[in-house]
Amino acid sequence: MMNLLDAFSDAAKMIPFLLVIYCVVEWFERRLGNTIESRLQKAAKLGPALGAVFGCVPQCGFSVVASALYARRLITIGTLLAVFLATSDEAVPVILAQPENGKIVIALIITKLIIGLVGGYAVDLLFQSYRRQPVHERDVLVDEIDERGCCNHRLSGPTNRWQWLTHPLIHTAKIFFFIAAVTFGINCLISLVGEVNLGKAMLRQSILQPFLSALVGLIPNCAATVAITEAFLKGGLSYGSAIAGLCSSAGIGTLVLFKENHDTRDTIRILFLLVGISTAVGTAIHLLYG
């Protein structure tokens, strides 16, 4: 019972920070979403670089956009993977909601930006995928893509002032419960094995931890990134393993890719590349820095 109360108490302290962060992200998605979509479509060899930069924006809204664009072959596979690899979904808001851990965010964003940039260009070079459709075909599809943001909520069309607050409130409530549930689970684990042994219980000393974390990151739900981030902050995951899990986590972007990309083999190949790159980089960081 105490573990449950402690978990809700810890999560409740983050609510003001989360609400502010999600209000900012809501503004960013509504005001700049069209610009980002347009630039991703029109960029050729700059695609992976722009994808990595835009992927650093918190939440999975732009991974959804990238998946829809790729399904119509408006961006390259490298640009898509650059967005996926750089996306941190809920990691940045969860960390920023705990100000004492705020310095971690800079290292996280820089690390994932570099991984997205290098990984995206490497994949494009490997598959030589700078193939574009004629401009008139792309323009017809812009309005189709400009419909949804993070959590699949509608961004286009008329809005009122309450909509600017409604989604941040809903999202804050949802993440609050995710954080409380994950914290409760970790607190129970600590009670069973002891805080000193938490890392060992979660295979922190094992070379397999980055791979397992990358598999967890594939779960198309923001609960996965909340779990990875909280486990890292509690000491259960190494930095390399956290990077592996967060690099493979594109939120509901992967669901959109499965739904919109009619080439199933291509989708599976993309997921293999995503897990492979995430695991390789995460393992390297895990071995070098922990």
N, C-alpha and C positions, 0 to 999 in steps of 0.2 A: 504493500500500500504506500509506503514511504517513497519507494522508487517511482511510483506513478505520480504522486504529488510533486516530487522533485522535478520530474520530467516536464510536467505542465507549468511549473513555476519557472524553470529555465526557458521554456519556449515562450511564455508570456512576456518575459523581459525583452524579447526581440520584436514584439508586435509594432511598436512605434517606428523602429528603424525599417522594418519590412514594408510598412505602409508607405513611408516616404519614398523608399527605393522604387516600389512598384508604381507609384504615381509618376515618377520621373520616367520610368521605362514606358508607361502608357503614353505619355506625351511624345517620347521619342518614336515609338512605333507609329502613332497616328500622324505626326508631323513630317517624319523623315522616311517613312516606309516606302512611299512611291519613288523617292529619289534613289534609294538604295536598290530597289528592284530595277529601275531604269539603268543605273550604272552597271549592275551585274549583267544585264542583258547586252548592253552595248560594248562592254569591255571584251577585248580579245585576249591578247597575251597578258594583260593586266588582271585577268579574271581571278586567278588564285590569290593574288595579292589583295585585291579588293574583298574577295570572299573571306580571307583570314581576318582582315580588319573588321568587316561587318559582323563576322561570327563572334567577335569578342563582346558584342552587345549582350548584356544579360538576358536570359530566357531563350526559348527555342523558336521564337517567331520567325527569325530569319532563316533558320534551318528548314522551316516549313516552306518559305518562299523559294529557297534554293532547290528543294526537292521538286516543287511544282515547275520551276523553270527548267530543271534538268530533264524531267519527264517529257517535256516538249522540245528537248535538245536545244534550248536557248543558251545554255551555259555548258562548259566542258565538265567531264568527270572530275578533273583536278580542282576546278572551282567549287564543285559540290563538296568534295572531300575537304577542301580548305575551310569551308564554312562549318562542316561537321566537326572537324578536329579542333577548331578554335572555339566552338560553342561550349559554354560551361553551364547552360541551363540555369538551375537555381543556385549554383555554387557561390557566385559572387554576392547575391543578396544575402544568403545565409551567413557567409563570412562577415560581410559588412554589418550585419545585425548584431555582431559581437565585436564592438570597437577595439577591444584589446587584441584581436587577431587581424585587424585591418591591413597591416603591413604585408600579410600573406597574399592579398589580392593582387598587388603589383607584380610579385614574382609569378603568380599563377597566370595572369593575363599575358605577360611577356613570354613565358614558356610556351603557352598554347598558341600565341601568335606566331612564334618561330616554327613550331611544329606544323601549323596549318599552312604557312607560307612554303616551307621546304617540302612538306608532304604533297601539297597541291601541285606544285611545279614538277616534282618527281613523277607523279602519276601521269600528268599531262605529257611529259616527255616520254614516259614508258608506252603510253597508248596513242601518242601523237594525235591528240583529240581536239586540235584547234579547228574543228569543222563547224561552220555556222550555217544557219538557214537564212534565206533572203529576208531583208528588212521588213517587207510587207507582211510576211508570215508571222514575224515576231510581234508586230504592232497589233495585230488582231487579237493577240492573246493576253495583252497587258491587263485588261479589265478583269479577265478570268482569275488572274493571280492576285489582284489587289482586292481580296475579300476578307481574309482571315489573318489574325495575328496569333500571339501566344495563347495556348489553351483553346485554339480554334474559335475565339470570339471575333465578332464582326468588327472590322475597322473602317470599311468603306460605307458610303451613304451618309444621310443626314445624322447628326449627333446632337445631343443636348448636354448641358453641363453635368448632369448626374451621371452620364455614361463615362465621364472622365474619372469618376470616383468609384463607380459600381464594380468594375473589374478589379482594380487594385484592392478593394475591400474583400471581394470574393477570393482573390488569389492569396491575399495575406492570411485569411482564415484557413484556406486549404493547406498552405505551407506550414502554418502554426501547428495543425494537427499532424502533418507529416513529421515535423521536427519533434513534437512531443512523443509520437510513436517510436521513432528511431532512438531518441534519447532514452526512453523507457527500456527499449530492448538492450541498448548498450549498458545502461545502469544495472540491469538484471545480470548481464554477462560479467560485469565487474564484480557484482556481489558473489557470483559463483566462483570465478577464477582469481579475483583480486586485481587491482589496478596495475600492479607490476607485471602480471602475466597476460594483460589484455592483448598486447601485440602478438604474443606467442599463440594465443587462442585464435587469432585472426590470421595466422600464418605470416606474420610480419617478417620473420626470418627466412621464409621460403621464397625461392625464385619463382614459384607459381603464383604468388600473390598478385603481381601486375596483370597476369592473364585472367585470373578469376575476377579481378576488379573490372577489367575491360568487358568481360561477359555481363557483369551486373550493369555496367553502363549502357549496354544495348537495350535494356528494358525501356520501352517507349513511354515513360512516365516520369514526371519530375521527382517522384519519390525516390527514384534510383540515385539521382545526383544529391538529394538531401541526405540519403543514407551514406553515400561515399564521402561527402563533405564532413558530416558529423563524425563518422568513424575516423577520418583523418585528424580532425580537431581534438578528438578524445585520445589519440595516440594508437589507435588500432591499425591504421594503414600508414605505410611509409609515403613520403612525398611522391616517389616514383609510381607507386600503386595508385595513389589518388589521381595523378596526371593520366595514367592509363585509363582509369575508369571515366574520368571527365572528358577525355578526348574521344572516347567511343560513344559518349552520351549526346545524342542529337535531339533528345526529347521526342515529340511526336513527329519530327521531321522524317524519321525512318518509317513511321506508319503511312505518311503521305506518299513517300517514295514507293512503298509496296502497292498502294492503291492506284497511284497515277502512272507509274512506269510499267508499261505492259510487257516489257521484256524481263521476265522473272529471273532468268539466268544473269542478266546484267545487274539486277538489284542484289542478288546473292553475291556476285563478284564484288560489288561496292561494299557490302557488309564485311566480307572477308578482308578486303583491303583496309577498311576502317579498324577492325579488330587487330589485324596484323601490324599496322603502323602504330596503333595505340600501345599494343603489348611490347613491341620492339623498343619504342622510345621510353615507355614506362620502366621496362626492365633495365635499360641502360642507366636511367636516372637512379633506379632502385639500387643497382650495384655500385654506382659511383658516389651517390650522396645519401642513400637511404630513403 
